[in-house]
Amino acid sequence: MAETNPSYEDARAELRDVVAKLESGGQSLEESLALWERGEHLADVCRRWLDGAGERLDAAIAAHDADADGSGET
């Protein structure tokens, strides 16, 4: 099964579930490691989404500032 990257909201929700499972305990070492690895992947997905959102916001602000600078105001 090929894995696709989930949306930010889906990744965050699943990450919350993974953390809750790890905190509750009761898993074998192998299961805990698999959960940890999944959590790391989900955290990376969230980080990429947030980085991308930050870049888009920076670009929008820069475009707005450029428009304001070129509007003929003195």
Summary of the structure (lengths in Angstrom):
residues: 74
radius of gyration: 19.8
end to end distance: 60.0
largest distance: 68.5
contacts: 152
relative contact order: 0.12
helix: 78%
strand: 0%
